[in-house]
Amino acid sequence: MGKQKHKTGTFIRLALADGSFGYGRLLEPPYVAFYNHRTTVPDSDLDRIASKPALFKIAVNLLARNAWDLIGWRALEEHLTQPLVQFRQDVGDFRRCTIFDTAGKKRAAEPQECVGLERAAVWEKDSVEERLLDALLGRPNAAQEHLKVRLR
């Protein structure tokens, strides 16, 4: 499909560092969902890709989104249209956290409440590819660990 405008629902394919391929789906910009699907040859079967669970949903730099192959489009399933919940944590005072979502809800929170949520961050191409491969292989990811909520 080549390069084109970001269209919500578009499937993307990423070439990963070990020669395998990972897959994602464009959500409302700048968000992308990444699937638990890894292949050794490029897969373009949208049914097969869409049937896999999403590993994570994060905000991704536009240049990164433009670098990946667009392999087809389909309207988003219900579970991919839910508001994404993220947190921010004060750099100076780690006890000050905010939980917010893409629907505009926002509230103050304790750091403990942010465990398991994504920190608000925009990911670059290499970091996304590394995180996806780590997730697919079941390994910890340095960037993701770094972004976890600080509890002390």
Salt bridges, closest charged atoms under 4 A:
ASP18 OD2 - ARG38 NH2 2.50
ASP43 OD2 - HIS37 NE2 2.90
ASP43 OD2 - ARG48 NE 2.82
ASP45 OD2 - ARG48 NH1 3.64
ASP47 OD1 - ARG74 NH2 3.01
ASP69 OD2 - ARG13 NH2 3.96
GLU77 OE1 - ARG25 NH1 2.95
ASP90 OD2 - ARG96 NH1 3.47
ASP93 OD1 - ARG95 NE 3.12
GLU113 OE1 - ARG107 NH1 2.88
GLU118 OE2 - ARG131 NH2 2.52
GLU129 OE2 - LYS125 NZ 3.08
ASP134 OD1 - ARG139 NE 2.73
GLU145 OE2 - LYS148 NZ 3.05
